[in-house]
Amino acid sequence: MALRVLVGCKRVIDYAVKVRVKPDKTGVVTDGVKHSINPFDEIAIEEAVRLKEKKIASEVVAISCGPKQCQETLRTALAMGADRAIHVEVPEPQSHTLEPLGVAKIFSKLAKEEDAGLIIVGKQAIDDDCNQTGQITAALLDWPQGTFASEITVEGEHMKVIREIDGGLETIKVKMPAVVSADLRLNEPRYATLPNIMKAKKKKIDVKTPADLGVDIAPRTEVLSVEDPPVRQAGSKVEDVTELVGKLKSHGFV
């Protein structure tokens, strides 16, 4: 089965880093801060590689949009098993205003150019938590979508997707080509071995720009201010119920 899978790989501030707001409140500090592949996108890469190992997918193509440093993120995907990568270069500071709509436009153009049969993205990025790129991409391509996937099974020209929803699990069947967004329990990503890390350095990364694809990535929203969350006030102990009720009354809660 000649199934080409495109996988989104976003470069984000590492999950273990304490995020700091810039003094001018225009965003968060990114200079000198460790970045890595978005954890949900890492799960997406793992699932695509597993499809190839099962002989269901013929090729896995990793895609990242952003500054030159995104190539480090793509090398991680290549070391995990992706065959090649596409870097859509968006220089700073323009990359800081890149929105899900712009990324979805890029993905939809590349899906047509690459004749892709499946797009897998993480359900959300841990920096902006938008949870929009997969859904918008499916809409632009007019493809079915299986979001929040915890299990996928390719069955001929269809795909069975088990989705995580508030009430438990939902099973749907979509016709391919399709867009899938990976949830946390879809799989456990592998660690890239040293030999594969070395091989990844020789794998091909094509560099394009949004202009090459004829895509307008101008932002539709404007960030007015970024604020630290309010500091939580310390709690206090009470001796009995009477004192508790008195404190609640004094604070206007009852």
N, C-alpha and C positions, 0 to 999 in steps of 0.2 A: 504493500500500500504506500503510494508516494504522498505521504502527509508531511507537509512542511509546517513546523510549529514556530511561531514568533513569541518571544517572551520579553516582557518589560522588566528592566533592571534599573531601579532608581538609586542614585547615590544620596545617602542621607547621613546626618550626624549619627555616630554610633550610639546604639541604645544604652550603653553603659556610661555615656558622657553626661554630666550635669549641664543642662542648657542654660546659657546666660543671655539676658536681654541686653541689647546695645544701649549705651547711655542716652542716645537720642531717640530711643524707643521706635526705631524704624524697622527693627527685625531682631534676629538673634545673632550672637557672635559665631562666625564660621571660620575666621582666620586662625590657623594653628590648632584647629580642633580635629580630632580623629573622625574620619568618615568611613562608612562601609556600605555594603549592599543592603537595601531595605529588607528586613527579615521575611516579610510576606512574599517579596519577589524571589528570595532565595528558595522558598518553598515552591514557587512557580517553576523555577529552573529545575529543581529536583524532579518535579512531576514530569516535565517535558523530557528530561534525560531518561527517566524510567520508561516513558512511552517508546523512546528510541531503542532502549535495551530489550523491550518486548517485541521489537520489529514492527511496531504499529506506526511510529514516526520514522520518516526517512532522513530528516534534517532538523536540527534545533538552531534557531538564530536568535541571539540575544540582542536587545535594543536598549540603548540608554540615550536620554536627551539631557544636555547640560554642558558644562565647561570641559576643558581638556582632561581634567582629573577623572571624569567619568570613565575614561579608558581603563583605569585601575579597577573599577567596579566590573567592567566587561571582562577583564582578565580573570577575575574571580569566577564569573559565569563560565568562561571558557575552560578554566581548570576543573570545574565541576562536571563538564562533559558537553557543553554547547559546541557546535561545530564551527561557527563563525559568528561575527558580531557586526552590528551597525551602530556607529556613534553619530547621532544627529547633534552637531555642535551648536550650542547656544551659549555665547560668552557671558561672563559676568559683566555688569550686574543684571543683564536681561534674564539670565537664568533664574534669578530670585523671584521674578514675577511670572514665570512660566506656570500656566494654569492647566488643570485637567483637560479642558477643552482643546488647548493647543497641542498637548501630548496626544490626545485621542485623534486629532486631525492627522498628526504625523503617523501614528500607528495605522490608521485607515489607508493612508497613501502607500505606506510600505507593504501592507497586506496585499494590496492590488499589484504592486510591482513585483513582489516575491511570490505571488500566486499561493498565498498561505491557506491552509485548511483549518488552522486552529490558532487562536491567540490566547495565551495564558498570562495573566498579570496578578500581582498580589492584590488582595481585596482593598488594601489601603496602604498609604505610606505613613511611617511613624512620625514624620515631621509635621505634615499638615492635616493628616487624618481625613482627607477629603472623601475617600471611597466613591469616586466618580469616574475615573478613567475607563475602567472596563465597561461600565454601562453606556457611557457616551460613545465609546468606540463601536460597540454593538449597534447603537442607533445610527451612527454615520454610515456603517457598512450595510445596515439592514440585515444583520445576522442575529440568530438566536443567542441568548446569553444564559449562562449558569453561574450565578454569583454565590459567594460564600461557600464554595465547594469543599466538602470534607472527604469526598471520594468521587472519582470519575472512572467510567468504564466505556471504552469505545466498542460499539456494536455495529459493525459495518459502516453504513452512512450516517449512523446516529450515535449519540453519546448519552449515557445515563449519568446523571449528576445527582449526588446526594448533598443537599444543601443544609447548612445550619441556620435555623430560624429560632425566633424567641420561644416557640412552643416545643421545640425538639428538632426533628429532622424531617426534611421534605425531599422526596425523590421525583425528579423530572426527567424527561427524555427530550433532547433537542436534536435537530437535524444539523449536520455539519455542512459547510464551515460554521464555526461558532466561536464565541468569546467566553472564557472561563476566568473567574477571579478566585484565587486560592485563599482558603481560610487556614487557621493555625493547625488544625488537626488533619490536613490533607496528607501530610507525610512529615518525616524528620530528615532535613537535608543532610547530605553526606559532607564529610570534611574532605577538602581537596588534598590529594597526596602530593608529595614533593615531585615525583616524576610528571604528574599531570600539570602541576604548576609550571614546570619547565617547558612542557609541551605547549602550554597556553601562550607562552611568549612568542611562539612561531605561528600561531593561528591568525587568520586574517581579520582585521577590523577595518571596515569601510567607513570613511568619514564623509558625511553629507551635512548640508545646512537646511533649515526650513525653507529657504528660498529655492534650493535645488528641487524641493518637493512641491513648490508652489503653495506653501502653507503660511497663513497669517497667524502669528502667535501673540499678537498684541493683547495685553491683559484686558479683561472686561470688568475687573474689580480693582479697587485701590485700598491698600492697607493704611488706615489712618494712624493707628498706634498699636504697639505690642507691649503688653504689661505683664509683669510677674504676677502669679496668682497671689491673692491676699494671704498674709501669714495667719495661720490658724491660732486662735487664742487658747491658752492653757485651760484645762478643765479644773474642777475643784471637787473635793469629796464632801459629802454631807453625812451627818450622823444618823438621821432618821427621815421618815417620810414627811413629817411636818416641816422640817427644814427644807427638804426638796421642793415641796409645794410652795413654800414661802419664796424661795429663789426664783421659781418659775413665774410666780405672780409679779415679783419685782422687775423681772425682765420682760414682762408683757406677753409671756407665752400662754398663760391661762387666765 
